[in-house]
């Protein structure tokens, strides 16, 4: 059997799959060749047609083993959305059980709102998102974005809605709108982003785990 496995490994080439799964496929192919009536003939054939067939088999195996989700989805969007949902659920539960915000009156017309226990808990969803991305092979950049995804999503929301406010609420002074953008960005992007980053940092220093 070892001769047949070496034969398959030599002709099939790398599959870019997890090592255990690649060994399983090689063993299965070797067993089929060993059991087949053409085993001896296959071991002797070395021509271009044989090489072409092996290349096609390699492509077919890769296609069959391909994950239904692309790498970007698995390594960024799915962990990031989980982080977003986790952080939103934490806030919802805390408010449901009576969490009251802390107000900081930088501008008398528009206070900064802090949910302190929620901010303290945010490193947990940040760590979950970064670890998930790392576990499925995300590089440091993807792990970082997946971990701070809620803050990034909130920033994107502000960048879309505030320009609309300049059109819809045309009677509101522009300086007040810009002041509101700065205050809300600080309260809902900068501070939560820093809290999420505390959970992300432990997962930025090591190489990504090999996807299972």
C-alpha positions as CSV (number, residue, x, y, z in Angstrom):
1,X,0.0,0.0,0.0
2,X,2.9,2.4,0.8
3,X,4.1,2.1,-2.8
4,X,0.7,3.1,-4.2
5,X,0.4,6.0,-1.7
6,X,3.8,7.3,-2.9
7,X,2.7,6.9,-6.5
8,X,-0.5,8.9,-5.9
9,X,1.3,11.6,-3.9
10,X,3.9,12.0,-6.6
11,X,1.4,12.3,-9.5
12,X,-1.5,14.1,-7.8
13,X,0.6,17.0,-6.4
14,X,-0.4,19.3,-3.5
15,X,-4.1,19.8,-2.9
16,X,-3.8,22.8,-0.6
17,X,-6.0,21.0,2.0
18,X,-5.5,20.3,5.7
19,X,-2.8,17.6,6.1
20,X,-5.2,15.0,7.6
21,X,-7.7,15.3,4.8
22,X,-5.0,15.2,2.1
23,X,-3.7,12.0,3.6
24,X,-7.2,10.5,3.6
25,X,-7.7,11.3,0.0
26,X,-4.3,9.8,-1.0
27,X,-5.0,6.7,1.0
28,X,-8.4,6.3,-0.7
29,X,-7.0,6.7,-4.2
30,X,-4.2,4.3,-3.4
31,X,-6.6,1.7,-2.3
32,X,-8.7,2.0,-5.4
33,X,-5.6,1.6,-7.6
34,X,-4.4,-1.4,-5.6
35,X,-7.8,-3.1,-5.9
36,X,-8.2,-2.3,-9.6
37,X,-7.3,-4.6,-12.4
38,X,-5.2,-1.8,-14.0
39,X,-3.0,-1.1,-11.0
40,X,0.1,-2.6,-12.6
41,X,-0.5,-0.7,-15.8
42,X,-1.0,2.6,-13.9
43,X,2.3,2.2,-12.1
44,X,4.1,1.9,-15.4
45,X,2.4,4.8,-17.3
46,X,4.4,8.0,-17.2
47,X,3.3,9.8,-20.5
48,X,1.9,13.3,-20.9
49,X,-1.7,12.0,-21.1
50,X,-1.3,10.4,-17.7
51,X,0.0,13.7,-16.3
52,X,-2.9,15.6,-17.8
53,X,-5.4,13.2,-16.2
54,X,-3.7,13.7,-12.8
55,X,-3.9,17.4,-13.1
56,X,-7.6,17.2,-13.9
57,X,-8.2,14.9,-11.0
58,X,-6.3,17.4,-8.7
59,X,-8.7,20.2,-9.8
60,X,-11.8,18.0,-9.4
61,X,-10.8,17.1,-5.8
62,X,-10.1,20.7,-4.9
63,X,-13.5,21.7,-6.3
64,X,-15.2,19.0,-4.4
65,X,-13.5,19.9,-1.2
66,X,-13.9,23.6,-1.6
67,X,-15.6,25.4,1.3
68,X,-19.0,26.8,0.3
69,X,-18.0,30.1,2.0
70,X,-15.2,32.1,0.5
71,X,-12.2,33.0,2.6
72,X,-13.2,36.7,3.1
73,X,-16.6,35.5,4.5
74,X,-15.1,33.0,6.8
75,X,-12.3,35.1,8.1
76,X,-13.8,38.5,8.3
77,X,-17.6,38.9,7.7
78,X,-18.8,36.0,9.8
79,X,-16.6,36.7,12.9
80,X,-17.3,40.4,12.5
81,X,-21.0,40.0,12.4
82,X,-20.9,37.6,15.4
83,X,-18.9,40.3,17.3
84,X,-21.5,42.9,16.3
85,X,-24.4,40.7,17.4
86,X,-22.7,39.7,20.7
87,X,-22.0,43.4,21.6
88,X,-25.5,44.5,20.7
89,X,-27.0,41.7,22.7
90,X,-24.9,42.6,25.8
91,X,-26.1,46.1,25.7
92,X,-29.8,45.1,25.1
93,X,-29.7,42.7,28.1
94,X,-28.0,45.2,30.4
95,X,-30.5,47.9,29.5
96,X,-33.3,45.4,30.0
97,X,-32.1,44.7,33.5
98,X,-32.0,48.4,34.4
99,X,-28.6,49.7,33.2
100,X,-28.6,53.5,33.3
101,X,-26.2,55.6,31.1
102,X,-23.6,58.0,32.5
103,X,-23.9,61.5,30.9
104,X,-20.9,63.7,30.3
105,X,-21.9,67.2,29.3
106,X,-19.1,68.4,27.0
107,X,-21.7,70.4,25.1
108,X,-24.7,71.6,27.1
109,X,-26.9,70.9,24.1
110,X,-25.6,67.4,23.4
111,X,-24.2,65.1,26.2
112,X,-21.9,62.2,25.7
113,X,-23.6,59.0,26.8
114,X,-21.6,56.1,28.3
115,X,-22.9,52.7,29.4
116,X,-19.9,51.9,31.6
117,X,-20.7,48.2,32.4
118,X,-21.2,47.6,28.7
119,X,-17.9,49.2,27.9
120,X,-16.2,47.1,30.5
121,X,-17.6,43.9,29.0
122,X,-16.8,44.8,25.4
123,X,-13.3,43.2,25.4
124,X,-15.1,39.8,25.5
125,X,-16.9,40.1,22.1
126,X,-13.8,41.7,20.7
127,X,-11.8,38.7,21.8
128,X,-14.4,36.3,20.4
129,X,-14.3,37.9,16.9
130,X,-10.5,38.1,16.8
131,X,-10.1,34.5,18.0
132,X,-12.7,33.2,15.5
133,X,-10.9,34.9,12.6
134,X,-7.5,33.6,13.8
135,X,-8.9,30.1,14.2
136,X,-10.0,30.0,10.5
137,X,-6.8,31.5,9.2
138,X,-7.4,35.2,9.3
139,X,-4.2,37.4,9.2
140,X,-3.6,40.1,11.7
141,X,-5.5,42.7,9.7
142,X,-8.6,40.6,9.4
143,X,-8.5,39.6,13.1
144,X,-8.3,43.3,14.0
145,X,-11.2,44.3,11.8
146,X,-13.3,41.3,13.0
147,X,-12.7,42.2,16.6
148,X,-13.5,45.9,16.3
149,X,-16.3,45.4,13.8
150,X,-19.1,47.0,15.9
151,X,-17.2,50.2,16.1
152,X,-16.4,50.1,12.4
153,X,-20.0,49.5,11.6
154,X,-21.1,52.4,13.8
155,X,-18.6,54.7,12.1
156,X,-19.9,53.6,8.7
157,X,-23.5,54.4,9.9
158,X,-22.5,57.9,11.0
159,X,-20.6,58.6,7.8
160,X,-23.8,57.8,5.8
161,X,-26.5,59.4,8.0
162,X,-24.8,62.7,9.0
163,X,-24.4,63.9,5.4
164,X,-28.1,63.2,5.0
165,X,-28.8,65.3,8.1
166,X,-27.2,68.3,6.4
167,X,-29.8,68.0,3.6
168,X,-32.8,67.0,5.7
169,X,-32.3,69.2,8.7
170,X,-31.1,72.2,6.7
171,X,-32.4,74.6,9.3
172,X,-30.0,73.2,12.0
173,X,-26.7,75.1,12.2
174,X,-23.9,73.2,10.5
175,X,-21.6,73.7,13.5
176,X,-24.1,72.0,15.7
177,X,-24.2,69.0,13.3
178,X,-20.4,68.8,13.2
179,X,-20.3,69.0,16.9
180,X,-22.9,66.2,17.2
181,X,-20.9,64.0,14.8
182,X,-17.7,64.5,16.8
183,X,-19.5,63.7,20.1
184,X,-21.3,60.6,18.8
185,X,-18.2,59.3,17.1
186,X,-16.3,59.7,20.4
187,X,-19.0,58.0,22.4
188,X,-20.0,55.2,20.1
189,X,-16.9,54.6,17.9
190,X,-13.7,55.7,19.7
191,X,-14.4,54.5,23.2
192,X,-16.2,51.2,22.3
193,X,-13.5,50.6,19.7
194,X,-10.8,51.0,22.3
195,X,-12.6,48.6,24.6
196,X,-13.0,46.0,21.9
197,X,-9.3,46.4,21.0
198,X,-8.4,45.3,24.5
199,X,-9.9,41.9,23.7
200,X,-8.4,41.8,20.2
201,X,-4.8,42.5,21.2
202,X,-3.9,39.0,22.6
203,X,-4.8,37.5,19.2
204,X,-2.7,39.8,17.1
205,X,0.8,38.6,18.0
206,X,0.6,35.0,17.0
207,X,0.4,33.4,13.5
208,X,-3.0,32.4,12.3
209,X,-4.1,28.9,13.1
210,X,-4.4,26.6,10.2
211,X,-8.1,26.2,9.2
212,X,-9.6,22.9,10.2
